[in-house]
Structure formats: C-alpha cells, structure tokens
Amino acid sequence: MKHKYKLVRTKDNLTKYGNTIAWVGWNEDSTFKERYDDITIGASLVLDFFYGDFNWMTTQVVSFDEQDDCITFMTKNSEYKLYYL
C-alpha cells in the first residue's frame, strides 16, 4: 500500500506513515475544540484518525515553515517534518 504522508520526528528519526491527516485544536481543559484543514498554531497533527483511534498524534504546534514538498514544524516538545508522498 502506498501512503500519502510521511511524518519524521527529527531528534530520533522516528518515522510514521499514513493516508489521512487532521489538524485538531483543543480547549483549555484539553477537550476537542475544532478540526482545521491546514496547519494551525495551537493545533495537533493527528495521523490516520479513525473512530477514536489514530496512528500518531503530536503535541500542539508552536511554529511552522511550509515548503513545496513538506512542512517543518515545532511542537511543544519536538520538531517534525511532514512530507507529501
């Protein structure tokens, strides 16, 4: 199966593959607030979300840089690269 996305955590090269992504915002009490179509400061990336289960979820985005083939973004505790395959 060919995947659409590759997510790499830069500090240890942990790599996850998936076919769907969602950018999810949170309320102050850590409950779901809303879903975004694009990367958003304060949102988490959820890879392959399906009925309450998921492949991977990051902490909230604090900064990002979009390029043609990937998005490099910092979360509260890690740096990631999200590639479009």
N, C-alpha and C positions, 0 to 999 in steps of 0.2 A: 504494500500500500504506500502510495506517495503522499507525504504530508504537505500541508500548506505553510506551516510555520516551524521555525526552529528558534528556541529560546536558550541562550547561553548565559550562565552566571559567570562573570569574568574572574572572580577571585579563585575559583577552583575548576572552571570549565565544565561544571555540571550542565548537561545538555538535555533538554526535553523537546519532544516533537509533538505537534498537534495539528488539528484541522480546523478548529474554531478558537477564536479569542473573544474575550469580553473585557471591557474596562468598567470596573464596578466601584461606585462611590459609597461611602459609609457615613452614617450618623455618628454623633459624638459618643453614643453608647455602643458603638461597633455593630449596629444592625444595618441591614441593607438600606441604602438611600435611593440610588438610581443607577441605571446602566447607561454608559456612554458609547457612542460609535467610534470615537477617536481617543487617543491617549489624552489624559487629563491630570493635571496636578491634583494630588489627593486621592486618586483612584488606584485600585489594584488591578493588575493583569491576572485574569483567570484563563487558563489554557484548557480547552476541551471541557467546558462546563456542561453537565448533563444531569438534570434532575437531582440537584443537591450534591453531586459528586463532581470531581474535577481531577485533571492530571497534575496541575501545579497552580499555585496562587502566590503572587508576590505581596510584599507589604506595599504601602502607599507610595506612589511616585512623588518625588520631590523636585526633579528636573529631568529634561529630556532634550535630545537632538535628533531630528528626523533627517534621514538621508534617503537616497533613491532605493537602496536595497535593504535597509534596516533602520531600526530605531534604537539608539543607545539611550538608556535611561537609568537614573539613580533612584533607588527606593530608600526607605528609612534605614535599611541595613545592608544593601547590596547594590552592585552595578550589574546591569543586564544588557544584552544585545538581542533584539527580536528581528529575525530575518524572515523575509517573504520568499518562500521557495517556489 
